[in-house]
Amino acid sequence: MRKAAIKIEDRLAGWLTQDEQGYHFVYDQAYAGMADARPVSLTLPVRGVPYTSRVLFPFFDGLIPEGWLLEIAEKNWKLNPRDRMGLLLACCKDCIGAVSVEEVKEEDVV
């Protein structure tokens, strides 16, 4: 299983995980309870129930670079272009815009 912390303007908004069943995104309870909580995307409104998909959610897939920039990332980090979660974790820590993706290592999970 791979896991990422999803942040909006450096504030933890939720968790994206990948396992054998696919992808899961859930908003952090503290974030979802805030009066000014903004959704990560219009397609993923703030709610307490996890979102589940067999493929990477289009919003997160759209954060992955394309074209020549993707080619550079694939070559430099030896990434598989079909590994969308791997590309997201490697390339999207410092995205353009308010959302960032930070990998959560297994040793960081308590």
MOZI-V39152 format. One line per field, one symbol per residue. phi: phi as a letter, one per 40 degrees, with the letter a starting at -180 (. if undefined). burial: 1 if it has 16 or more other ideal C-beta (glycine too) atoms within 10 Angstrom, else 0. A space follows every 10 residues. Layout:
# MOZI-V39152
phi->???
burial->???
This chain:
# MOZI-V39152
phi->.bbbcbbbfg bdbabbbbbc chbbbbccdc cccccbcccc accbccaccc cbacbdddcc cccccbgccc ccccccbfcc cccccccccc bbcbcchccb bbcbcdcccb
burial->0111111100 0011111100 0011111100 1000001011 0001000000 1000011011 0011000000 0011000010 0001111111 1100000011 1010000000
